[in-house]
């Protein structure tokens, strides 16, 4: 099955699609920003492997020390986005993609793999139950809904953990809405900078937008969901970027 996948790198990123949002006109600008983000991260050993088809079947990972996540996980690989959609489920693609990451981790003499998931279903995060069935175990949990899963090659290896910056589930800014986001996802730019601005303005709610533009900023963020996280009055609310839309906001944020 391996020959059905391709790896994106600086030689083909301009001509190959990056799976999510390739058919969305609304996310066209964010799509290009994600590609620009990938180009920079390829220099850090970032891997984007996908099915060689016009499909949303892919995995992204990088060594933990260079991940845009607030975790302490020395000598592990971090799985970022990992998605097998629709008609492609149940055909072995997910297991094949995961195995490719496992093989890379072992070749690099890593201690294992980690990924951030929701203790309940969170948007833009991998399927927790599926990963647990593949041998991952929860090694750290945050009370506001996040779990750090690890697939350790040696059970005696240390347990990775979340950084102190995310333990409280709160951000420093306590007034109104605060949105943290990065260009790790094609959908965030337009949703945050346009839709959320309009939604907050219509409700006369103060809004502060904090774009995570560097690895260091992401590694010290107050949330483990550095694609998108919304806070209200200093407390974490959701990772669901659709909350930015006027017709979704009131269903999620209790003002």
C-alpha positions in Angstrom: 0.0 0.0 0.0 3.0 2.3 0.6 3.3 3.1 -3.1 -0.2 4.6 -3.0 1.1 7.5 -0.9 3.3 10.5 -1.7 5.3 12.8 0.5 5.1 16.5 0.0 8.3 18.6 0.1 9.8 21.8 -1.3 10.1 20.2 -4.7 6.4 19.5 -5.2 4.4 21.5 -2.7 3.5 24.2 -5.3 1.9 21.7 -7.7 0.4 19.1 -5.2 -2.7 19.6 -3.2 -2.7 19.5 0.6 -5.9 17.6 1.2 -8.1 19.7 3.4 -9.8 22.7 1.8 -8.6 21.9 -1.8 -12.3 22.2 -2.9 -13.2 25.2 -0.8 -13.2 28.6 -2.5 -13.8 30.3 0.9 -10.5 29.0 2.2 -8.4 29.8 -0.9 -6.3 32.4 0.9 -5.8 30.2 3.9 -4.9 27.3 1.7 -2.0 29.2 0.3 -0.9 30.3 3.7 -0.9 26.7 4.9 1.4 25.8 2.0 3.7 28.7 2.9 3.7 27.4 6.5 4.6 23.9 5.3 7.5 25.2 3.2 9.1 26.7 6.3 8.4 23.6 8.4 9.9 21.2 5.8 13.3 22.7 6.9 12.5 21.4 10.4 11.9 17.8 9.1 8.2 18.2 8.9 6.5 15.3 7.1 3.2 15.5 5.1 2.3 12.2 3.7 -1.0 11.7 1.7 -2.8 9.4 -0.6 -1.8 10.0 -4.2 -5.4 10.9 -5.2 -7.8 13.9 -4.9 -8.8 12.8 -1.4 -8.6 13.9 2.2 -6.3 11.0 3.4 -3.1 12.2 5.1 -0.9 12.4 8.1 1.4 15.2 9.3 4.2 14.8 11.9 7.4 16.2 13.2 9.8 15.7 16.0 8.4 17.0 19.3 11.1 19.5 19.8 10.1 21.3 16.6 6.3 20.9 16.9 4.0 23.8 17.2 2.6 22.4 20.5 3.1 23.2 24.2 4.3 19.8 25.2 7.5 18.3 26.8 8.3 15.2 24.9 12.0 14.8 24.4 12.9 12.4 21.5 9.3 11.6 20.4 7.6 12.3 17.1 4.4 14.4 17.2 1.4 13.6 15.0 -0.4 16.8 14.1 -3.2 16.4 11.5 -4.3 12.9 10.7 -7.4 12.4 8.7 -9.1 9.7 6.6 -12.4 11.0 5.3 -15.7 9.7 4.0 -15.5 6.9 1.4 -11.8 6.2 2.2 -12.5 5.0 5.8 -12.3 1.3 6.5 -9.9 0.5 3.7 -6.7 0.4 5.7 -5.4 3.8 4.8 -5.3 5.0 8.4 -3.3 2.1 9.7 -0.9 2.4 6.7 -0.3 6.1 7.4 0.2 5.5 11.1 2.6 2.6 10.4 4.6 4.9 8.2 5.0 7.3 11.1 5.9 4.5 13.4 8.5 3.2 11.0 10.0 6.7 10.7 10.1 7.1 14.5 11.9 3.8 14.9 14.4 4.6 12.1 15.2 7.9 13.9 15.6 6.1 17.2 12.7 8.0 18.8 11.0 6.8 22.0 7.6 6.7 20.3 4.8 8.9 19.0 2.5 11.4 20.7 -0.6 13.4 19.7 -3.0 15.7 21.3 -6.7 14.7 21.3 -9.9 15.5 23.0 -11.2 13.5 26.0 -14.4 14.1 24.2 -14.8 14.8 20.5 -12.9 18.0 19.5 -12.8 19.5 16.1 -9.5 19.3 14.1 -8.2 16.5 16.3 -7.7 12.8 15.6 -10.1 10.1 16.6 -9.2 9.3 20.2 -11.0 5.9 20.4 -9.3 4.7 17.2 -5.8 5.7 18.4 -6.4 3.9 21.7 -7.3 0.8 19.8 -3.9 1.1 17.9 -2.0 1.0 21.2 -1.8 4.6 22.2 -2.3 5.4 25.9 -3.2 8.6 27.7 -0.2 9.9 29.6 -1.5 13.4 30.5 -4.9 14.9 30.8 -6.1 18.5 31.1 -9.3 19.1 33.1 -10.9 21.2 30.3 -11.0 18.4 27.8 -7.6 17.5 26.3 -5.5 14.4 26.5 -2.0 13.6 25.5 -1.7 10.2 23.9 1.6 8.3 23.6 2.6 5.2 21.7 5.8 4.3 23.5 8.2 1.7 22.1 9.6 1.1 25.5 7.2 1.3 28.5 10.1 2.3 30.7 10.5 5.6 28.7 9.4 8.8 30.4 5.9 10.0 29.9 5.5 13.1 27.8 3.4 15.9 29.3 1.7 19.2 28.6 3.6 22.3 29.5 2.6 24.5 32.4 1.3 27.2 30.1 -1.8 25.0 29.3 -2.5 23.5 32.7 -5.1 26.1 33.9 -7.3 26.3 30.7 -7.1 30.1 31.0 -5.4 32.9 29.1 -4.0 36.1 30.4 -6.6 38.3 28.7 -9.8 38.3 30.8 -11.9 40.6 28.8 -14.3 39.5 26.1 -13.1 37.0 23.4 -9.6 36.0 22.7 -8.8 33.8 19.7 -5.5 32.0 19.3 -4.8 30.5 15.9 -2.1 29.7 13.4 -1.8 28.9 9.7 -1.5 25.2 10.4 -5.0 24.9 9.0 -6.4 26.5 5.8 -9.7 27.4 7.4 -8.5 29.5 10.2 -7.3 32.7 8.5 -10.7 33.7 7.0 -12.8 32.4 9.8 -10.9 34.4 12.5 -9.9 37.5 10.7 -13.2 38.0 8.9 -16.1 36.0 10.3 -15.2 36.2 14.0 -14.4 39.9 13.7 -17.9 40.5 12.3 -19.6 38.2 14.8 -18.0 39.8 17.8 -18.7 43.3 16.4 -22.4 42.4 15.9 -22.6 41.5 19.6 -20.5 44.4 20.8 -18.1 41.9 22.5 -14.4 42.9 22.7 -12.2 40.7 20.6 -8.4 40.1 20.7 -6.8 38.0 18.0 -3.5 36.4 18.7 -1.9 34.8 15.7 0.8 32.2 16.5 3.4 33.0 13.9 6.5 31.3 15.4 7.3 27.9 16.8 8.2 29.5 20.1 4.9 31.3 20.4 3.0 28.1 19.7 5.1 26.1 22.2 4.2 28.6 24.9 0.6 29.1 24.1 -2.1 28.7 26.8 -3.8 26.1 24.7 -2.7 22.7 23.2 -5.0 23.4 20.2 -2.7 25.8 18.3 -4.7 25.5 15.1 -7.6 27.4 16.7 -8.8 28.0 20.3 -11.4 30.5 21.5 -11.4 31.9 25.0 -14.2 33.9 26.7 -13.5 36.0 29.8 -10.2 34.2 30.1 -11.5 30.7 30.0 -11.1 28.1 27.2 -14.3 27.5 25.2 -13.7 25.5 22.0 -11.5 24.4 19.2 -14.4 24.5 16.7 -13.6 27.2 14.1 -17.2 27.3 13.0 -17.9 29.2 16.2 -16.6 32.2 14.3 -19.8 32.2 12.1 -22.7 34.3 13.2 -25.2 31.4 13.0 -23.0 29.2 15.2 -21.6 31.5 17.8 -24.5 31.7 20.2 -24.9 27.9 20.3 -21.3 27.5 21.6 -20.5 30.7 23.6 -22.7 31.4 26.5 -22.4 35.2 27.0 
